[in-house]
C-alpha cells in the first residue's frame, strides 16, 4: 500500500519507519541535531511550501529518507490506518 504525503508524493507504507509531529519533537536538541544532519546529508525532501507540521522517516532502497510536509501527523496516521483496513 501507499501513503500520500502531500502534493504528488507517495511512499510505500512498508518503508515508513515513523511519523513525527514537528512541534512536539523539535524541542529536543537530539532531534534538531538529527534533522540538521539529515539535511546536510541530502536525505531531506520538503513537500509543499506551507509551514511544516510533520516529518516522516522512511527507509527506501536501504537508505534513510526524511520527508517534511504540511500535513498533520494525525491525518497521515489516519491515512495509513485506512489503507490497512482496505
PDB file with SEQRES, HELIX, SHEET and CRYST1 records, atoms N, CA, C and O in Angstrom:
SEQRES   1 A   86  UNK UNK UNK UNK UNK UNK UNK UNK UNK UNK UNK UNK UNK          
SEQRES   2 A   86  UNK UNK UNK UNK UNK UNK UNK UNK UNK UNK UNK UNK UNK          
SEQRES   3 A   86  UNK UNK UNK UNK UNK UNK UNK UNK UNK UNK UNK UNK UNK          
SEQRES   4 A   86  UNK UNK UNK UNK UNK UNK UNK UNK UNK UNK UNK UNK UNK          
SEQRES   5 A   86  UNK UNK UNK UNK UNK UNK UNK UNK UNK UNK UNK UNK UNK          
SEQRES   6 A   86  UNK UNK UNK UNK UNK UNK UNK UNK UNK UNK UNK UNK UNK          
SEQRES   7 A   86  UNK UNK UNK UNK UNK UNK UNK UNK                              
HELIX    1 AA1 UNK A   13  UNK A   15  5                                   3    
HELIX    2 AA2 UNK A   22  UNK A   25  1                                   4    
HELIX    3 AA3 UNK A   29  UNK A   41  1                                  13    
HELIX    4 AA4 UNK A   73  UNK A   85  1                                  13    
SHEET    1 AA1 2 UNK A   2  UNK A   6  0                                        
SHEET    2 AA1 2 UNK A   9  UNK A  12 -1                                        
SHEET    1 AA2 4 UNK A  16  UNK A  21  0                                        
SHEET    2 AA2 4 UNK A  54  UNK A  60 -1                                        
SHEET    3 AA2 4 UNK A  63  UNK A  69 -1                                        
SHEET    4 AA2 4 UNK A  44  UNK A  47  1                                        
CRYST1    1.000    1.000    1.000  90.00  90.00  90.00 P 1           1          
ATOM      1  N   UNK A   1       0.827  -1.182   0.000  1.00  0.00           N  
ATOM      2  CA  UNK A   1       0.000   0.000   0.000  1.00  0.00           C  
ATOM      3  C   UNK A   1       0.874   1.250   0.000  1.00  0.00           C  
ATOM      4  O   UNK A   1       2.065   1.200   0.307  1.00  0.00           O  
ATOM      5  N   UNK A   2       0.264   2.343  -0.344  1.00  0.00           N  
ATOM      6  CA  UNK A   2       0.963   3.611  -0.432  1.00  0.00           C  
ATOM      7  C   UNK A   2       0.397   4.598   0.587  1.00  0.00           C  
ATOM      8  O   UNK A   2      -0.767   4.510   0.980  1.00  0.00           O  
ATOM      9  N   UNK A   3       1.241   5.532   1.002  1.00  0.00           N  
ATOM     10  CA  UNK A   3       0.827   6.602   1.894  1.00  0.00           C  
ATOM     11  C   UNK A   3       1.085   7.918   1.179  1.00  0.00           C  
ATOM     12  O   UNK A   3       2.213   8.205   0.777  1.00  0.00           O  
ATOM     13  N   UNK A   4       0.025   8.722   1.023  1.00  0.00           N  
ATOM     14  CA  UNK A   4       0.124  10.019   0.352  1.00  0.00           C  
ATOM     15  C   UNK A   4       0.623  11.052   1.357  1.00  0.00           C  
ATOM     16  O   UNK A   4      -0.010  11.268   2.390  1.00  0.00           O  
ATOM     17  N   UNK A   5       1.761  11.696   1.058  1.00  0.00           N  
ATOM     18  CA  UNK A   5       2.378  12.652   1.973  1.00  0.00           C  
ATOM     19  C   UNK A   5       2.059  14.103   1.639  1.00  0.00           C  
ATOM     20  O   UNK A   5       2.417  15.008   2.393  1.00  0.00           O  
ATOM     21  N   UNK A   6       1.403  14.322   0.537  1.00  0.00           N  
ATOM     22  CA  UNK A   6       1.081  15.681   0.121  1.00  0.00           C  
ATOM     23  C   UNK A   6       1.556  15.919  -1.296  1.00  0.00           C  
ATOM     24  O   UNK A   6       2.453  15.240  -1.796  1.00  0.00           O  
ATOM     25  N   UNK A   7       0.936  16.898  -1.931  1.00  0.00           N  
ATOM     26  CA  UNK A   7       1.205  17.204  -3.333  1.00  0.00           C  
ATOM     27  C   UNK A   7       1.204  15.914  -4.144  1.00  0.00           C  
ATOM     28  O   UNK A   7       0.214  15.184  -4.119  1.00  0.00           O  
ATOM     29  N   UNK A   8       2.255  15.620  -4.844  1.00  0.00           N  
ATOM     30  CA  UNK A   8       2.303  14.413  -5.679  1.00  0.00           C  
ATOM     31  C   UNK A   8       3.175  13.323  -5.081  1.00  0.00           C  
ATOM     32  O   UNK A   8       3.587  12.403  -5.789  1.00  0.00           O  
ATOM     33  N   UNK A   9       3.463  13.412  -3.788  1.00  0.00           N  
ATOM     34  CA  UNK A   9       4.410  12.469  -3.177  1.00  0.00           C  
ATOM     35  C   UNK A   9       3.689  11.351  -2.433  1.00  0.00           C  
ATOM     36  O   UNK A   9       2.865  11.594  -1.551  1.00  0.00           O  
ATOM     37  N   UNK A  10       4.022  10.116  -2.814  1.00  0.00           N  
ATOM     38  CA  UNK A  10       3.536   8.927  -2.123  1.00  0.00           C  
ATOM     39  C   UNK A  10       4.736   8.033  -1.820  1.00  0.00           C  
ATOM     40  O   UNK A  10       5.724   8.020  -2.554  1.00  0.00           O  
ATOM     41  N   UNK A  11       4.628   7.293  -0.729  1.00  0.00           N  
ATOM     42  CA  UNK A  11       5.673   6.334  -0.362  1.00  0.00           C  
ATOM     43  C   UNK A  11       5.004   5.008  -0.056  1.00  0.00           C  
ATOM     44  O   UNK A  11       3.814   4.956   0.256  1.00  0.00           O  
ATOM     45  N   UNK A  12       5.764   3.955  -0.145  1.00  0.00           N  
ATOM     46  CA  UNK A  12       5.245   2.647   0.253  1.00  0.00           C  
ATOM     47  C   UNK A  12       5.064   2.624   1.768  1.00  0.00           C  
ATOM     48  O   UNK A  12       5.961   3.033   2.506  1.00  0.00           O  
ATOM     49  N   UNK A  13       3.928   2.155   2.227  1.00  0.00           N  
ATOM     50  CA  UNK A  13       3.650   2.099   3.662  1.00  0.00           C  
ATOM     51  C   UNK A  13       4.692   1.275   4.399  1.00  0.00           C  
ATOM     52  O   UNK A  13       5.054   1.597   5.531  1.00  0.00           O  
ATOM     53  N   UNK A  14       5.173   0.217   3.769  1.00  0.00           N  
ATOM     54  CA  UNK A  14       6.148  -0.651   4.428  1.00  0.00           C  
ATOM     55  C   UNK A  14       7.497   0.043   4.626  1.00  0.00           C  
ATOM     56  O   UNK A  14       8.304  -0.406   5.440  1.00  0.00           O  
ATOM     57  N   UNK A  15       7.755   1.134   3.891  1.00  0.00           N  
ATOM     58  CA  UNK A  15       9.005   1.875   4.023  1.00  0.00           C  
ATOM     59  C   UNK A  15       8.981   2.895   5.165  1.00  0.00           C  
ATOM     60  O   UNK A  15      10.028   3.412   5.556  1.00  0.00           O  
ATOM     61  N   UNK A  16       7.791   3.185   5.699  1.00  0.00           N  
ATOM     62  CA  UNK A  16       7.655   4.198   6.743  1.00  0.00           C  
ATOM     63  C   UNK A  16       8.146   3.640   8.074  1.00  0.00           C  
ATOM     64  O   UNK A  16       7.667   2.610   8.547  1.00  0.00           O  
ATOM     65  N   UNK A  17       9.106   4.337   8.665  1.00  0.00           N  
ATOM     66  CA  UNK A  17       9.613   3.974   9.983  1.00  0.00           C  
ATOM     67  C   UNK A  17       8.831   4.713  11.056  1.00  0.00           C  
ATOM     68  O   UNK A  17       8.496   4.141  12.093  1.00  0.00           O  
ATOM     69  N   UNK A  18       8.541   5.986  10.807  1.00  0.00           N  
ATOM     70  CA  UNK A  18       7.802   6.761  11.795  1.00  0.00           C  
ATOM     71  C   UNK A  18       7.258   8.055  11.229  1.00  0.00           C  
ATOM     72  O   UNK A  18       7.786   8.611  10.266  1.00  0.00           O  
ATOM     73  N   UNK A  19       6.183   8.522  11.858  1.00  0.00           N  
ATOM     74  CA  UNK A  19       5.555   9.792  11.526  1.00  0.00           C  
ATOM     75  C   UNK A  19       5.648  10.642  12.787  1.00  0.00           C  
ATOM     76  O   UNK A  19       5.202  10.226  13.856  1.00  0.00           O  
ATOM     77  N   UNK A  20       6.230  11.836  12.661  1.00  0.00           N  
ATOM     78  CA  UNK A  20       6.527  12.639  13.839  1.00  0.00           C  
ATOM     79  C   UNK A  20       5.934  14.038  13.736  1.00  0.00           C  
ATOM     80  O   UNK A  20       5.910  14.641  12.663  1.00  0.00           O  
ATOM     81  N   UNK A  21       5.460  14.541  14.865  1.00  0.00           N  
ATOM     82  CA  UNK A  21       4.917  15.885  14.964  1.00  0.00           C  
ATOM     83  C   UNK A  21       6.066  16.879  15.064  1.00  0.00           C  
ATOM     84  O   UNK A  21       6.912  16.762  15.950  1.00  0.00           O  
ATOM     85  N   UNK A  22       6.103  17.838  14.177  1.00  0.00           N  
ATOM     86  CA  UNK A  22       7.194  18.798  14.132  1.00  0.00           C  
ATOM     87  C   UNK A  22       7.260  19.638  15.408  1.00  0.00           C  
ATOM     88  O   UNK A  22       8.348  19.864  15.937  1.00  0.00           O  
ATOM     89  N   UNK A  23       6.121  20.100  15.907  1.00  0.00           N  
ATOM     90  CA  UNK A  23       6.107  20.957  17.097  1.00  0.00           C  
ATOM     91  C   UNK A  23       6.570  20.221  18.346  1.00  0.00           C  
ATOM     92  O   UNK A  23       7.349  20.759  19.132  1.00  0.00           O  
ATOM     93  N   UNK A  24       6.099  19.009  18.528  1.00  0.00           N  
ATOM     94  CA  UNK A  24       6.397  18.272  19.759  1.00  0.00           C  
ATOM     95  C   UNK A  24       7.801  17.692  19.802  1.00  0.00           C  
ATOM     96  O   UNK A  24       8.384  17.577  20.881  1.00  0.00           O  
ATOM     97  N   UNK A  25       8.350  17.329  18.669  1.00  0.00           N  
ATOM     98  CA  UNK A  25       9.636  16.622  18.684  1.00  0.00           C  
ATOM     99  C   UNK A  25      10.839  17.535  18.505  1.00  0.00           C  
ATOM    100  O   UNK A  25      11.945  17.172  18.903  1.00  0.00           O  
ATOM    101  N   UNK A  26      10.651  18.705  17.917  1.00  0.00           N  
ATOM    102  CA  UNK A  26      11.805  19.561  17.656  1.00  0.00           C  
ATOM    103  C   UNK A  26      12.229  20.370  18.874  1.00  0.00           C  
ATOM    104  O   UNK A  26      13.145  21.187  18.780  1.00  0.00           O  
ATOM    105  N   UNK A  27      11.587  20.162  20.003  1.00  0.00           N  
ATOM    106  CA  UNK A  27      12.034  20.812  21.237  1.00  0.00           C  
ATOM    107  C   UNK A  27      13.284  20.134  21.782  1.00  0.00           C  
ATOM    108  O   UNK A  27      14.006  20.722  22.587  1.00  0.00           O  
ATOM    109  N   UNK A  28      13.543  18.919  21.358  1.00  0.00           N  
ATOM    110  CA  UNK A  28      14.719  18.168  21.804  1.00  0.00           C  
ATOM    111  C   UNK A  28      15.941  18.524  20.953  1.00  0.00           C  
ATOM    112  O   UNK A  28      15.864  18.580  19.726  1.00  0.00           O  
ATOM    113  N   UNK A  29      17.054  18.760  21.620  1.00  0.00           N  
ATOM    114  CA  UNK A  29      18.302  19.062  20.911  1.00  0.00           C  
ATOM    115  C   UNK A  29      18.750  17.880  20.060  1.00  0.00           C  
ATOM    116  O   UNK A  29      19.323  18.069  18.987  1.00  0.00           O  
ATOM    117  N   UNK A  30      18.493  16.673  20.529  1.00  0.00           N  
ATOM    118  CA  UNK A  30      18.874  15.469  19.774  1.00  0.00           C  
ATOM    119  C   UNK A  30      18.122  15.406  18.457  1.00  0.00           C  
ATOM    120  O   UNK A  30      18.698  15.091  17.416  1.00  0.00           O  
ATOM    121  N   UNK A  31      16.835  15.707  18.509  1.00  0.00           N  
ATOM    122  CA  UNK A  31      16.024  15.687  17.288  1.00  0.00           C  
ATOM    123  C   UNK A  31      16.466  16.784  16.330  1.00  0.00           C  
ATOM    124  O   UNK A  31      16.568  16.553  15.125  1.00  0.00           O  
ATOM    125  N   UNK A  32      16.726  17.972  16.854  1.00  0.00           N  
ATOM    126  CA  UNK A  32      17.192  19.067  15.990  1.00  0.00           C  
ATOM    127  C   UNK A  32      18.519  18.702  15.330  1.00  0.00           C  
ATOM    128  O   UNK A  32      18.733  18.995  14.154  1.00  0.00           O  
ATOM    129  N   UNK A  33      19.410  18.062  16.087  1.00  0.00           N  
ATOM    130  CA  UNK A  33      20.685  17.608  15.509  1.00  0.00           C  
ATOM    131  C   UNK A  33      20.456  16.575  14.413  1.00  0.00           C  
ATOM    132  O   UNK A  33      21.108  16.611  13.369  1.00  0.00           O  
ATOM    133  N   UNK A  34      19.523  15.650  14.657  1.00  0.00           N  
ATOM    134  CA  UNK A  34      19.194  14.626  13.657  1.00  0.00           C  
ATOM    135  C   UNK A  34      18.680  15.275  12.372  1.00  0.00           C  
ATOM    136  O   UNK A  34      19.107  14.911  11.277  1.00  0.00           O  
ATOM    137  N   UNK A  35      17.764  16.235  12.507  1.00  0.00           N  
ATOM    138  CA  UNK A  35      17.203  16.904  11.336  1.00  0.00           C  
ATOM    139  C   UNK A  35      18.273  17.707  10.591  1.00  0.00           C  
ATOM    140  O   UNK A  35      18.296  17.718   9.360  1.00  0.00           O  
ATOM    141  N   UNK A  36      19.142  18.366  11.323  1.00  0.00           N  
ATOM    142  CA  UNK A  36      20.229  19.129  10.710  1.00  0.00           C  
ATOM    143  C   UNK A  36      21.184  18.210   9.958  1.00  0.00           C  
ATOM    144  O   UNK A  36      21.601  18.516   8.841  1.00  0.00           O  
ATOM    145  N   UNK A  37      21.525  17.091  10.574  1.00  0.00           N  
ATOM    146  CA  UNK A  37      22.425  16.132   9.935  1.00  0.00           C  
ATOM    147  C   UNK A  37      21.789  15.552   8.663  1.00  0.00           C  
ATOM    148  O   UNK A  37      22.461  15.397   7.643  1.00  0.00           O  
ATOM    149  N   UNK A  38      20.512  15.237   8.732  1.00  0.00           N  
ATOM    150  CA  UNK A  38      19.819  14.688   7.563  1.00  0.00           C  
ATOM    151  C   UNK A  38      19.803  15.698   6.425  1.00  0.00           C  
ATOM    152  O   UNK A  38      19.965  15.333   5.260  1.00  0.00           O  
ATOM    153  N   UNK A  39      19.609  16.960   6.760  1.00  0.00           N  
ATOM    154  CA  UNK A  39      19.611  17.988   5.725  1.00  0.00           C  
ATOM    155  C   UNK A  39      20.999  18.124   5.093  1.00  0.00           C  
ATOM    156  O   UNK A  39      21.113  18.260   3.875  1.00  0.00           O  
ATOM    157  N   UNK A  40      22.049  18.089   5.911  1.00  0.00           N  
ATOM    158  CA  UNK A  40      23.418  18.169   5.391  1.00  0.00           C  
ATOM    159  C   UNK A  40      23.757  16.968   4.515  1.00  0.00           C  
ATOM    160  O   UNK A  40      24.503  17.088   3.542  1.00  0.00           O  
ATOM    161  N   UNK A  41      23.197  15.795   4.871  1.00  0.00           N  
ATOM    162  CA  UNK A  41      23.439  14.571   4.105  1.00  0.00           C  
ATOM    163  C   UNK A  41      22.639  14.523   2.808  1.00  0.00           C  
ATOM    164  O   UNK A  41      22.867  13.649   1.971  1.00  0.00           O  
ATOM    165  N   UNK A  42      21.708  15.450   2.636  1.00  0.00           N  
ATOM    166  CA  UNK A  42      20.895  15.482   1.428  1.00  0.00           C  
ATOM    167  C   UNK A  42      19.778  14.461   1.407  1.00  0.00           C  
ATOM    168  O   UNK A  42      19.298  14.088   0.336  1.00  0.00           O  
ATOM    169  N   UNK A  43      19.356  14.003   2.581  1.00  0.00           N  
ATOM    170  CA  UNK A  43      18.301  12.992   2.639  1.00  0.00           C  
ATOM    171  C   UNK A  43      16.940  13.574   2.991  1.00  0.00           C  
ATOM    172  O   UNK A  43      16.010  12.829   3.300  1.00  0.00           O  
ATOM    173  N   UNK A  44      16.813  14.901   2.947  1.00  0.00           N  
ATOM    174  CA  UNK A  44      15.556  15.559   3.282  1.00  0.00           C  
ATOM    175  C   UNK A  44      14.862  16.021   2.010  1.00  0.00           C  
ATOM    176  O   UNK A  44      15.484  16.594   1.116  1.00  0.00           O  
ATOM    177  N   UNK A  45      13.562  15.760   1.947  1.00  0.00           N  
ATOM    178  CA  UNK A  45      12.744  16.286   0.852  1.00  0.00           C  
ATOM    179  C   UNK A  45      11.583  17.045   1.473  1.00  0.00           C  
ATOM    180  O   UNK A  45      10.805  16.486   2.248  1.00  0.00           O  
ATOM    181  N   UNK A  46      11.472  18.316   1.129  1.00  0.00           N  
ATOM    182  CA  UNK A  46      10.391  19.152   1.648  1.00  0.00           C  
ATOM    183  C   UNK A  46       9.245  19.100   0.656  1.00  0.00           C  
ATOM    184  O   UNK A  46       9.415  19.351  -0.537  1.00  0.00           O  
ATOM    185  N   UNK A  47       8.071  18.768   1.181  1.00  0.00           N  
ATOM    186  CA  UNK A  47       6.883  18.635   0.346  1.00  0.00           C  
ATOM    187  C   UNK A  47       5.964  19.812   0.649  1.00  0.00           C  
ATOM    188  O   UNK A  47       5.376  19.880   1.728  1.00  0.00           O  
ATOM    189  N   UNK A  48       5.840  20.718  -0.276  1.00  0.00           N  
ATOM    190  CA  UNK A  48       4.981  21.881  -0.101  1.00  0.00           C  
ATOM    191  C   UNK A  48       5.742  23.073   0.447  1.00  0.00           C  
ATOM    192  O   UNK A  48       6.869  22.954   0.927  1.00  0.00           O  
ATOM    193  N   UNK A  49       5.089  24.233   0.360  1.00  0.00           N  
ATOM    194  CA  UNK A  49       5.726  25.480   0.777  1.00  0.00           C  
ATOM    195  C   UNK A  49       5.140  26.027   2.074  1.00  0.00           C  
ATOM    196  O   UNK A  49       5.645  27.015   2.607  1.00  0.00           O  
ATOM    197  N   UNK A  50       4.097  25.412   2.583  1.00  0.00           N  
ATOM    198  CA  UNK A  50       3.459  25.885   3.811  1.00  0.00           C  
ATOM    199  C   UNK A  50       4.275  25.496   5.035  1.00  0.00           C  
ATOM    200  O   UNK A  50       5.250  24.751   4.939  1.00  0.00           O  
ATOM    201  N   UNK A  51       3.865  26.008   6.176  1.00  0.00           N  
ATOM    202  CA  UNK A  51       4.520  25.708   7.439  1.00  0.00           C  
ATOM    203  C   UNK A  51       4.492  24.207   7.703  1.00  0.00           C  
ATOM    204  O   UNK A  51       3.418  23.606   7.690  1.00  0.00           O  
ATOM    205  N   UNK A  52       5.649  23.585   7.942  1.00  0.00           N  
ATOM    206  CA  UNK A  52       5.666  22.126   8.150  1.00  0.00           C  
ATOM    207  C   UNK A  52       5.020  21.729   9.475  1.00  0.00           C  
ATOM    208  O   UNK A  52       5.205  22.383  10.502  1.00  0.00           O  
ATOM    209  N   UNK A  53       4.261  20.643   9.419  1.00  0.00           N  
ATOM    210  CA  UNK A  53       3.603  20.128  10.614  1.00  0.00           C  
ATOM    211  C   UNK A  53       4.154  18.781  11.038  1.00  0.00           C  
ATOM    212  O   UNK A  53       4.048  18.400  12.204  1.00  0.00           O  
ATOM    213  N   UNK A  54       4.743  18.058  10.097  1.00  0.00           N  
ATOM    214  CA  UNK A  54       5.246  16.735  10.452  1.00  0.00           C  
ATOM    215  C   UNK A  54       6.410  16.350   9.554  1.00  0.00           C  
ATOM    216  O   UNK A  54       6.649  16.944   8.502  1.00  0.00           O  
ATOM    217  N   UNK A  55       7.118  15.336  10.012  1.00  0.00           N  
ATOM    218  CA  UNK A  55       8.148  14.730   9.179  1.00  0.00           C  
ATOM    219  C   UNK A  55       8.019  13.222   9.276  1.00  0.00           C  
ATOM    220  O   UNK A  55       7.626  12.671  10.304  1.00  0.00           O  
ATOM    221  N   UNK A  56       8.361  12.573   8.176  1.00  0.00           N  
ATOM    222  CA  UNK A  56       8.192  11.127   8.040  1.00  0.00           C  
ATOM    223  C   UNK A  56       9.559  10.537   7.723  1.00  0.00           C  
ATOM    224  O   UNK A  56      10.213  10.934   6.758  1.00  0.00           O  
ATOM    225  N   UNK A  57       9.973   9.599   8.535  1.00  0.00           N  
ATOM    226  CA  UNK A  57      11.243   8.911   8.315  1.00  0.00           C  
ATOM    227  C   UNK A  57      10.945   7.606   7.593  1.00  0.00           C  
ATOM    228  O   UNK A  57      10.134   6.801   8.051  1.00  0.00           O  
ATOM    229  N   UNK A  58      11.608   7.406   6.460  1.00  0.00           N  
ATOM    230  CA  UNK A  58      11.417   6.197   5.656  1.00  0.00           C  
ATOM    231  C   UNK A  58      12.765   5.530   5.392  1.00  0.00           C  
ATOM    232  O   UNK A  58      13.821   6.156   5.476  1.00  0.00           O  
ATOM    233  N   UNK A  59      12.692   4.276   5.080  1.00  0.00           N  
ATOM    234  CA  UNK A  59      13.870   3.507   4.654  1.00  0.00           C  
ATOM    235  C   UNK A  59      13.586   3.040   3.240  1.00  0.00           C  
ATOM    236  O   UNK A  59      12.800   2.117   3.028  1.00  0.00           O  
ATOM    237  N   UNK A  60      14.231   3.684   2.266  1.00  0.00           N  
ATOM    238  CA  UNK A  60      13.989   3.391   0.858  1.00  0.00           C  
ATOM    239  C   UNK A  60      15.276   2.903   0.206  1.00  0.00           C  
ATOM    240  O   UNK A  60      16.302   3.583   0.254  1.00  0.00           O  
ATOM    241  N   UNK A  61      15.218   1.744  -0.392  1.00  0.00           N  
ATOM    242  CA  UNK A  61      16.381   1.168  -1.079  1.00  0.00           C  
ATOM    243  C   UNK A  61      17.613   1.118  -0.172  1.00  0.00           C  
ATOM    244  O   UNK A  61      18.733   1.387  -0.609  1.00  0.00           O  
ATOM    245  N   UNK A  62      17.389   0.772   1.081  1.00  0.00           N  
ATOM    246  CA  UNK A  62      18.492   0.623   2.022  1.00  0.00           C  
ATOM    247  C   UNK A  62      19.040   1.914   2.590  1.00  0.00           C  
ATOM    248  O   UNK A  62      20.044   1.894   3.302  1.00  0.00           O  
ATOM    249  N   UNK A  63      18.400   3.047   2.291  1.00  0.00           N  
ATOM    250  CA  UNK A  63      18.858   4.344   2.785  1.00  0.00           C  
ATOM    251  C   UNK A  63      17.719   5.084   3.474  1.00  0.00           C  
ATOM    252  O   UNK A  63      16.556   4.954   3.093  1.00  0.00           O  
ATOM    253  N   UNK A  64      18.073   5.865   4.496  1.00  0.00           N  
ATOM    254  CA  UNK A  64      17.071   6.683   5.174  1.00  0.00           C  
ATOM    255  C   UNK A  64      16.699   7.876   4.311  1.00  0.00           C  
ATOM    256  O   UNK A  64      17.544   8.445   3.620  1.00  0.00           O  
ATOM    257  N   UNK A  65      15.437   8.246   4.357  1.00  0.00           N  
ATOM    258  CA  UNK A  65      14.923   9.412   3.639  1.00  0.00           C  
ATOM    259  C   UNK A  65      13.944  10.103   4.581  1.00  0.00           C  
ATOM    260  O   UNK A  65      13.125   9.448   5.225  1.00  0.00           O  
ATOM    261  N   UNK A  66      14.033  11.420   4.659  1.00  0.00           N  
ATOM    262  CA  UNK A  66      13.188  12.193   5.555  1.00  0.00           C  
ATOM    263  C   UNK A  66      12.333  13.133   4.728  1.00  0.00           C  
ATOM    264  O   UNK A  66      12.850  13.922   3.937  1.00  0.00           O  
ATOM    265  N   UNK A  67      11.028  13.048   4.913  1.00  0.00           N  
ATOM    266  CA  UNK A  67      10.090  13.919   4.212  1.00  0.00           C  
ATOM    267  C   UNK A  67       9.487  14.889   5.211  1.00  0.00           C  
ATOM    268  O   UNK A  67       9.056  14.491   6.293  1.00  0.00           O  
ATOM    269  N   UNK A  68       9.458  16.159   4.847  1.00  0.00           N  
ATOM    270  CA  UNK A  68       8.846  17.186   5.687  1.00  0.00           C  
ATOM    271  C   UNK A  68       7.623  17.693   4.946  1.00  0.00           C  
ATOM    272  O   UNK A  68       7.711  18.083   3.782  1.00  0.00           O  
ATOM    273  N   UNK A  69       6.469  17.687   5.627  1.00  0.00           N  
ATOM    274  CA  UNK A  69       5.210  18.027   4.974  1.00  0.00           C  
ATOM    275  C   UNK A  69       4.336  18.907   5.857  1.00  0.00           C  
ATOM    276  O   UNK A  69       4.490  18.940   7.078  1.00  0.00           O  
ATOM    277  N   UNK A  70       3.415  19.618   5.215  1.00  0.00           N  
ATOM    278  CA  UNK A  70       2.485  20.476   5.937  1.00  0.00           C  
ATOM    279  C   UNK A  70       1.255  19.709   6.433  1.00  0.00           C  
ATOM    280  O   UNK A  70       0.381  20.291   7.075  1.00  0.00           O  
ATOM    281  N   UNK A  71       1.185  18.439   6.144  1.00  0.00           N  
ATOM    282  CA  UNK A  71       0.054  17.615   6.597  1.00  0.00           C  
ATOM    283  C   UNK A  71       0.313  17.179   8.038  1.00  0.00           C  
ATOM    284  O   UNK A  71       1.424  16.782   8.389  1.00  0.00           O  
ATOM    285  N   UNK A  72      -0.717  17.257   8.855  1.00  0.00           N  
ATOM    286  CA  UNK A  72      -0.560  16.924  10.274  1.00  0.00           C  
ATOM    287  C   UNK A  72      -0.268  15.436  10.448  1.00  0.00           C  
ATOM    288  O   UNK A  72      -0.702  14.620   9.636  1.00  0.00           O  
ATOM    289  N   UNK A  73       0.465  15.080  11.503  1.00  0.00           N  
ATOM    290  CA  UNK A  73       0.752  13.670  11.747  1.00  0.00           C  
ATOM    291  C   UNK A  73      -0.516  12.855  11.982  1.00  0.00           C  
ATOM    292  O   UNK A  73      -0.581  11.684  11.607  1.00  0.00           O  
ATOM    293  N   UNK A  74      -1.520  13.468  12.600  1.00  0.00           N  
ATOM    294  CA  UNK A  74      -2.785  12.766  12.837  1.00  0.00           C  
ATOM    295  C   UNK A  74      -3.450  12.365  11.520  1.00  0.00           C  
ATOM    296  O   UNK A  74      -3.970  11.256  11.398  1.00  0.00           O  
ATOM    297  N   UNK A  75      -3.432  13.258  10.544  1.00  0.00           N  
ATOM    298  CA  UNK A  75      -4.007  12.956   9.232  1.00  0.00           C  
ATOM    299  C   UNK A  75      -3.225  11.852   8.539  1.00  0.00           C  
ATOM    300  O   UNK A  75      -3.816  10.956   7.936  1.00  0.00           O  
ATOM    301  N   UNK A  76      -1.903  11.909   8.622  1.00  0.00           N  
ATOM    302  CA  UNK A  76      -1.084  10.872   7.995  1.00  0.00           C  
ATOM    303  C   UNK A  76      -1.329   9.504   8.627  1.00  0.00           C  
ATOM    304  O   UNK A  76      -1.411   8.498   7.922  1.00  0.00           O  
ATOM    305  N   UNK A  77      -1.444   9.467   9.948  1.00  0.00           N  
ATOM    306  CA  UNK A  77      -1.708   8.204  10.636  1.00  0.00           C  
ATOM    307  C   UNK A  77      -3.078   7.665  10.236  1.00  0.00           C  
ATOM    308  O   UNK A  77      -3.224   6.463  10.012  1.00  0.00           O  
ATOM    309  N   UNK A  78      -4.082   8.535  10.143  1.00  0.00           N  
ATOM    310  CA  UNK A  78      -5.416   8.096   9.713  1.00  0.00           C  
ATOM    311  C   UNK A  78      -5.374   7.521   8.305  1.00  0.00           C  
ATOM    312  O   UNK A  78      -6.014   6.508   8.023  1.00  0.00           O  
ATOM    313  N   UNK A  79      -4.618   8.169   7.421  1.00  0.00           N  
ATOM    314  CA  UNK A  79      -4.497   7.652   6.055  1.00  0.00           C  
ATOM    315  C   UNK A  79      -3.846   6.264   6.053  1.00  0.00           C  
ATOM    316  O   UNK A  79      -4.282   5.359   5.342  1.00  0.00           O  
ATOM    317  N   UNK A  80      -2.809   6.121   6.852  1.00  0.00           N  
ATOM    318  CA  UNK A  80      -2.112   4.831   6.921  1.00  0.00           C  
ATOM    319  C   UNK A  80      -3.031   3.741   7.488  1.00  0.00           C  
ATOM    320  O   UNK A  80      -3.051   2.619   6.982  1.00  0.00           O  
ATOM    321  N   UNK A  81      -3.781   4.070   8.526  1.00  0.00           N  
ATOM    322  CA  UNK A  81      -4.698   3.094   9.119  1.00  0.00           C  
ATOM    323  C   UNK A  81      -5.823   2.731   8.159  1.00  0.00           C  
ATOM    324  O   UNK A  81      -6.222   1.569   8.074  1.00  0.00           O  
ATOM    325  N   UNK A  82      -6.328   3.712   7.445  1.00  0.00           N  
ATOM    326  CA  UNK A  82      -7.403   3.463   6.478  1.00  0.00           C  
ATOM    327  C   UNK A  82      -6.939   2.503   5.391  1.00  0.00           C  
ATOM    328  O   UNK A  82      -7.680   1.605   4.991  1.00  0.00           O  
ATOM    329  N   UNK A  83      -5.716   2.692   4.915  1.00  0.00           N  
ATOM    330  CA  UNK A  83      -5.180   1.811   3.882  1.00  0.00           C  
ATOM    331  C   UNK A  83      -5.019   0.393   4.393  1.00  0.00           C  
ATOM    332  O   UNK A  83      -5.204  -0.554   3.629  1.00  0.00           O  
ATOM    333  N   UNK A  84      -4.679   0.217   5.672  1.00  0.00           N  
ATOM    334  CA  UNK A  84      -4.527  -1.113   6.238  1.00  0.00           C  
ATOM    335  C   UNK A  84      -5.860  -1.860   6.296  1.00  0.00           C  
ATOM    336  O   UNK A  84      -5.909  -3.080   6.144  1.00  0.00           O  
ATOM    337  N   UNK A  85      -6.942  -1.103   6.520  1.00  0.00           N  
ATOM    338  CA  UNK A  85      -8.261  -1.717   6.626  1.00  0.00           C  
ATOM    339  C   UNK A  85      -8.793  -2.177   5.270  1.00  0.00           C  
ATOM    340  O   UNK A  85      -9.607  -3.098   5.193  1.00  0.00           O  
ATOM    341  N   UNK A  86      -8.330  -1.532   4.209  1.00  0.00           N  
ATOM    342  CA  UNK A  86      -8.853  -1.863   2.868  1.00  0.00           C  
ATOM    343  C   UNK A  86      -8.307  -3.153   2.347  1.00  0.00           C  
ATOM    344  O   UNK A  86      -8.649  -3.566   1.239  1.00  0.00           O  
TER     345      UNK A  86                                                      
END                                                                             
